[in-house]
Amino acid sequence: MPRPLPVGAPQVVASPQVPEPLHPRPEEVMSVNATIPLIALAALVVYIAYRHQGLQVWHAIVCALLGFLLAATSAAPQIRIVIAGILQWFQTSGKG
């Protein structure tokens, strides 16, 4: 015959600790608004370098791969902040 459970004070079970996310929250990182004209300008620069300065296709592929790999590192937020600052500087210098 099973024994009845003892009646006593309820035990509080501690909730598990939630670790901090590896990546900062969206409000902590400045977003970079890469607009279509900015992307088109970058593509134009790559095309001119390819046609007139001897950029080879594999150079461009390696640079693109490096960009994707950098985006997956802990340096990505700092890179985004620098790019956002440069873009903001261009936007404010064009208005003055």
Secondary structure, 3 states (H helix, E strand, C coil): CCCCCCCCCCCCCCCCCCCCCCCCCHHHCCCCCCCHHHHHHHHHHHHHHHHHCCCCHHHHHHHHHHHHHHHCCCCHHHHHHHHHHHHHHHHHHHHC
